[in-house]
């Protein structure tokens, strides 16, 4: 589970300015952190189908944010993909 301290650190690292919580970069970073944590949970709990469905929804949501960012600003898109080590 993504605690408020972990989430604040992710926002601080990915945010454009101090109080940035809604930019695509922050949303992508938060989703990536949640995806990583849920992936490790699913490795231990193979039969947890409900969490697997949530994971797929988060991956689709992150893909949507990435597609939006790629269309609006290729420079910012490349920066966040490199920063989070995501595949293109």
N, C-alpha and C positions, 0 to 999 in steps of 0.2 A: 504494500500500500504506500502511496506517495504521501508522506507526512508534510505538514505545512513548512517545516524547516527545509526539507529537500526541495519542495516546490519553490520556495523563496530563493534558494540558491540557483535553481534552474532559470528562474525569471531574471535574476541578477546577471547571470552569465549570457543569456540570449537577448535580453532587452536592449532596445535602442536607447532609451533614456531611463531614468531612475524609477518612474512609476509606470513603466510600460508593461501591460498585462494582456493586451489584445492584439498586438501585431502578429502577423503570420509567423515570424521567426519564433516568438515566445510560444505560440500555440503548437508549433511543430516540435519545439524542444520539450514541452510538457508531455505531449503525446508520445514522443520517443522514449522518454523516461518511464512513462506508464507502461508502454509496450515492453520495454526491457524487463521491468519488474514482473509483469504478468507472464511473460515468456518463461522466466525462471520458475514461477509458480506452477505453470502447466507442465514443466519437465518433471516435477515431483508428483503432480496429481494428474495423471494421464486421462482419467475418466471425467474430469470436470468440463462437461460440454457447455455449460452456461458461460463460464469464463472464457472458453475458446470462442464463443460467438461474440462476446464483448471485445475480445482481442481483434477479431476480424473487422469489427465495426471501427475500432480505433485506427487500424491500419488503413482502412478506406478513407477515414476522415483526414488522416495525415497526408495521404496521397492527394486528396482534394486541395488541402492547404498548399502543398508543394506545387501542384499544377497552377493554382492561382498565382503564387509568388513567381513562378517561372514566367508566366505570361505578363506580369506587371513589371518585374524588375529582375532581369537575368543575373545581374551582379549580386544582388541580395540572395537570390536563389543559390548561386554557386557558393557563396560564403557560408550559408547555413548547411548546405550539403557537406561541404568540406569540414566545417566545425563539428558536426554531429557524426561524421564518417558514415553517411548514408550512401547507398548505391544510387546511381542515376537511372 
